[in-house]
Amino acid sequence: MAADEPQAASTTEDIVVTARRTSEKLSNVPVSVAAIGAKALEEKRILTDADLQSATPGLTVRQTNSSNQISFSLRGQSVDAFSFAAPAVLNYVNEFNAQSTSASAFFDLTSIQALKGPQGTLFGRNATGGAVLYETRKPDTDFGGYMRLSYGNYDAKFAEGAINIPGEIISGRLAAQYQKRDGYQRNLLLGIRNGSVDTFSVRPTIQIETGGFKNATVYQYNYSGGYSTSLRATNYYGVAGSSGAAGDPLNNFVNGKPVNLSLNYGLPSATLYPDGIAALLQGGERFARFGFSGLPSFIEAQKNFGFYDVFDDQDGAHLSRQHLVTNTTTYELSDEMQIKNIFGYNHSRSRDRTDVDGTPFDPLQIGFGGGTGPANPGDPAVGGRSAEGYTYVSQQLSNELQISGKTGNLKYIAGLYYFEGKDYQRLALTFAPDYSAALGDTLGFFLREYTNKTTSKGAYAQFTYGLTPELNVTAGGRWTWEKSRYTPMDRVAGSFDVFQDDFNTSLGITGGTLKANKPSWNVSVDYKITPSLLVYAAQRGSWRTGGFNGTASSVDAAGNPIPNSFKPETTYDFELGAKFNGRIGDMPATMNVAVYNQNIKNVIRAIYLGVAAVSGNVEEARVRGVEADLSIRPTDWLQLGGTLAYTDAKYTKNTATVGTTVVKFGPYGDVPKWSGSAFAKVEHELGDGSVASLRGDVYAQSSFYYSNAANTILPRTQIDGYALVDLRAEWGRIGGSDISVSAYVKNLTDKKYNTGGFALGAVNAINSVLPGLPRMYGLEAKVEF
């Protein structure tokens, strides 16, 4: 649409978004975007990544082995835990691609935008599923700020605030958030509470503005601690005596009942931990009072305890720190042309002591027992809460230079991009460290410690031409050059030390390098049927870079050991959509609908086989669906709305070679076929200038699989659908003041549900799930100044 076309009068909210790297009204953008403004973030109490799912149609927040191991899935595109592939849905903070090693904290934001479908032209490689954009609030021209304080059940304490300091040339803003909450899971074995929260974040911003020059520097520090939510084992494969080896008929049981499948796994837990073995395990004397003595009786005894009761022998301790810097400089060359430079740096480090099987047993433990790091690996036979856990360090640095503007009916943007990434992993593995000396003390151990380095260079351009005031065509392209380098840790030159050196070095693997370069593109047409109604059609293509999974190895054609690697993933889609922002009769309303079909080749997946996570490429997949959202105001005091997403995802060619193993994949994992939400908000202005409001939200989704091989090697890895109800009542601007109070409850009905799972059935023959939050409620006060 031409820039000078008058907009339709409307009292509905039309959020400004940056889906095309420039500020535009949501209703004018021919891209499927779910945008949440600052007020909605507060009303829906969206404080972390996990809260986004109920507010964004089609978005799944994947929680795999703990509540701090989180990734996004959009339109079936995601990243598997321990695949060490790049995410398919990228996070951008102030237009900088930053990946964290912990759940994020959302505070003092202007908006969160979820862009759906391939976004490779303007957001680079890897965005095959979409991108989630976070825009922090910048200093403005008025002195002011706010403070929010709340207290809730589970001793939940929350504080957030910001202060804005204006200036003629230099201005500043300081924002911070603190959260602390007791855990809602009872670990009956260790006597602790899992699912606790302990976070602190602070963000100073300095902005310099003079003439056509503007520079904003943002620094953010995030600390996250507490005990992560623990897994709960739901089933095990095999029976006592099973070997796990392919062809063994004793393998083909789930919770002691036969299945018509051929199962195999590296660690036959039903044989390693049969009933009656507790007396021979370190700490096994504790089990009798809970009514179990081995894995089979534990699965049964667990049913006699509460939904939030767990028996994990690792405490789930989580510790992470993140330092993030963004610097954005814009200069107006003229009224219709500007240059922009976006620099970003992110460093995140985390350590997690995670129990990966959700049982009191230790067929597979992450971390050498008692160790504190590379200089002190400790004794792998110790096990239990003293294990060092899993260490992950992620670092990104990028710079992007772009020029954008308008000449006549042509709008354009072009840029150059450079990125460096470094990921370090330390993953020590110990097998059965809870075995006593009578059983051999332990079954073995080894170390996975390595670094992946990535460099990326890209050039892009996109043009939009207004053929008429109502009709626009857009075309854009990007070319990206990628290089990945894998280096296993080799501390002891000339020999192999099991405590100090990565296991792959014992096989003669010293590293590897991959290079790739591919295009991304976007072509679209949009037409304003009326000033209130936009329709569009888009066709896009993108790709996700290949890489290495250092937790496994493979062999070449000659049988020589080589690193486990995976090829780039490519995708293209077609999308039709409509956006309405106007009135239905006398009622202000907004409505967005998108229909899409996406094809993916060489789908990057990880499967957990033997004693490792092994990555590879599934031949082909297809994802298609419909997404819609609606908001309408029948009266001044009533607002109604809802979202709906239908996602049909399937592997059309489901064979993949992962490492040296051929695996048949399916059904498609982590994609509920149906999800949606509805809300109603009633508000009334009182005589003293205050406003009373009540809002109710309902979110529901259908069942989904938390593995990608439930039909073949990982049966019974499905999670049931569920529905959640939230309420919030607010008394705003009490007595005409700047003070507001509110009461909230999330999961009003205290629904017991699971949010994700960890399918290790082909490793230790155990699958486990993560429970969702119970009923949470509290009171909040806010003052603005």
Salt bridges, closest charged atoms under 4 A:
GLU24 OE2 - ARG20 NH2 2.68
GLU42 OE2 - ARG728 NH2 3.83
GLU42 OE1 - LYS782 NZ 2.83
GLU43 OE2 - LYS681 NZ 2.42
GLU43 OE1 - ARG695 NH1 3.08
ASP80 OD1 - ARG62 NH1 3.04
ASP80 OD1 - ARG605 NH1 3.54
GLU95 OE1 - ARG21 NE 2.89
GLU95 OE2 - LYS340 NZ 2.98
ASP108 OD2 - ARG173 NE 2.79
GLU135 OE2 - LYS138 NZ 2.97
ASP140 OD2 - ARG137 NH2 3.92
ASP155 OD2 - LYS157 NZ 2.88
GLU160 OE1 - ARG148 NH1 3.66
ASP198 OD2 - LYS180 NZ 3.50
GLU209 OE2 - LYS214 NZ 3.99
GLU300 OE2 - LYS303 NZ 3.11
ASP309 OD1 - ARG186 NE 2.81
ASP315 OD2 - ARG353 NH2 2.70
ASP315 OD2 - ARG385 NE 3.70
ASP352 OD1 - HIS318 ND1 2.65
GLU388 OE1 - ARG426 NE 2.86
GLU400 OE1 - ARG21 NH2 3.14
GLU449 OE1 - ARG426 NH1 2.94
GLU449 OE2 - ARG491 NH2 2.74
GLU482 OE1 - ARG125 NE 2.80
GLU569 OE1 - ARG544 NH2 3.00
ASP573 OD2 - ARG540 NH2 2.65
GLU575 OE1 - ARG75 NH1 2.84
GLU575 OE1 - ARG540 NH2 2.75
GLU620 OE2 - LYS653 NZ 3.80
GLU627 OE1 - ARG75 NH2 2.84
GLU627 OE1 - LYS116 NZ 3.75
ASP648 OD2 - ARG622 NH1 3.24
ASP648 OD2 - ARG624 NE 3.34
ASP670 OD2 - ARG62 NH2 2.87
GLU683 OE2 - ARG633 NH2 3.23
GLU683 OE1 - LYS681 NZ 3.89
ASP697 OD1 - ARG695 NE 2.78
ASP726 OD2 - LYS746 NZ 3.39
GLU730 OE1 - LYS39 NZ 3.73
GLU730 OE1 - ARG728 NH1 2.88
ASP738 OD1 - ARG733 NH1 2.78
ASP750 OD2 - LYS752 NZ 3.38
GLU780 OE1 - ARG45 NH1 2.71
GLU780 OE2 - ARG148 NE 2.91
GLU784 OE2 - ARG733 NH2 3.62
